């Protein structure tokens, strides 16, 4: 039975790596500073985050954008439930990469719905879709974006995601979208630029 829904929620598979803690030493010699800088480099490499994206062995984020409120809420919930189910079936990971899914609401308040509606698609808000895509693009651990199930909304979020080098898996099925992402992550393996490799694989289909 699906869990009760809220406009936004996250799920992470057990066994994901936590964040280590470290502190700078007090005043010391130049050699101490070199050691500190070396330690910072090791930590950044281990976390899998860097200017080129995220690397294998890290916990990476996948964002899904769908209508979780309003008249199309059932459709959006089914989209995210399908994505979660596909991720759970593989234990939350692809190869040695752990994936964390966050579902975001792309439906606007009733006073905003007229800004982004296509016939037969149900209400979606330009403001909400843009905010969801920007949230994903501003997260350095984002590896892919699922959605939107509404074609018009997906066309609007695409340029924002492309500018950040994030691959989009759109379409009506959340399970199919997540399966495509999992396949792309497995094929990329421990690539230094996992985000870029996943984006290329999703674009190639």
Helices and strands as residue ranges (DSSP letters): E 9-12, H 30-47, E 49-50, E 53-54, E 59-66, H 73-89, E 93-94, E 97-105, G 113-115, E 117-118, E 122-123, H 126-138, E 142-146, H 151-163, E 167-169, H 174-188, H 194-204
